[in-house]
Amino acid sequence: MYVPKHNQIEDRGALLAYMRAYSFAALTSAGPGGLMATHLPFVIEDAGGEGDGRITLLAHMAKANPQWRDFAAGPEAMVIFMQPHAYVSPRFYDGRQNVPTWNYVAVHAYGRPVLIEERAAKLELQKKLIRQHDSGYLAQMDELPESYLDGKLAAIVSFSLAVARIDARYKLSQERKAAERERIERELEAGGDSVAAETARLMREHNR
């Protein structure tokens, strides 16, 4: 991903917070059939407290989806986290000789997916995902018959991806004057679009 210097961010904590906030992402890979992409909910684990700083992405897809067969053949896959974003009108700038643009945040995480095949590990991954989104369901899940769970687990492919590198672009009007940025933020917040308002929040967070 092309990332101009003024759009770069290397704050590990900020990147982790962003990926966790927008954890429904696109897994892209290349195999004999060409490029493929699948949109998946991810669990983002951080081993920063254990010395190596490794970030691991965990997810699953339908076994009927052929993309997982590319994992062994392809040296690397990419997970694209891409939200929020907003149109920026040149009306918000001081001068008239300006053109429209788009503000956004995008993070690309690269690594090699590895299959998780043990039943207990696959089940634990599902529980991690449920804890992340619907912890109240866990007690009900624990009451499900093992035969039912086995059938569901057999129909999916679980995997982990140890992140080898990250490209991140925070395109948030960093190159504009402070008064122009403040005007953009106010306009995005006032428009009634929650995604645009979230873009404004990130502008405030990373431009101060």
Secondary structure, DSSP 8 states (H G I E B T S, - for coil): ----GGG----HHHHHHHHHHT-EEEEEEEETTEEEEEEEE-EEEE-GGGSS--EEEEEEEETT-GGGGGTTT-S-EEEEEEEEEEEE-GGGSSSSS---EEEEEEEEEEE-EEEE--HHHHHHHHHHHHHHH-GGGHHHHHTS-HHHHHHHHHTEEEEEEE--EEEEEEESSTTS-HHHHHHHHHHHHHTS-HHHHHHHHHHHHH--
